[in-house]
Amino acid sequence: MTLGQISWSAIVAICVIAAIIVLVSGYVGYFAVLLALAAAAAINLR
């Protein structure tokens, strides 16, 4: 993996973890936004 792929992977992981935390806290809308952000970052891993 290149450094760019590692950094995008870290962003995806951080967004997914944050999404789970906000979902547990009851913020469903923010959960969806964070998952969309993670999906957008995951596109850059190709």
N, C-alpha and C positions, 0 to 999 in steps of 0.2 A: 504494500500500500504506500501511496505517496503521502507526503505531509498534508496536502490538500484534502485527500480522502479521509485521513485520520481526523482532521479538524471538523469536517462536515459530519463525520460519524459521531463525534463528541457533541456537536450541536443537536443532532437528532436524538441522542440519548438524553441530553439535558431537557429537551422539550418534552419527550415522552414521560420522564420522571416528574417534571413539573405538572404535566397534564394529569397524571395519576393523583398527585397531591391535591390539586384543585378540585378534581372530581370527588375525592374523599371528603373534601371540605364543603361540597355541595354546590360548587360553581360550574354548572353544566355548560354554560355558554363559553366560559374561558377554556374549559376542557376541549371543546370543539375547535376553538381558535388555535390552541397550542398543538393539537393533532394536525391541523392544516399546515401550520408552520413547520412541524416536523416532516410532513410529507413533502413540502416544498424544498426543504433542505435535503431530503433523501434523494430527490431528483438529481442533485449535483454529485451524487456518488457514482453515477454511471460513467 
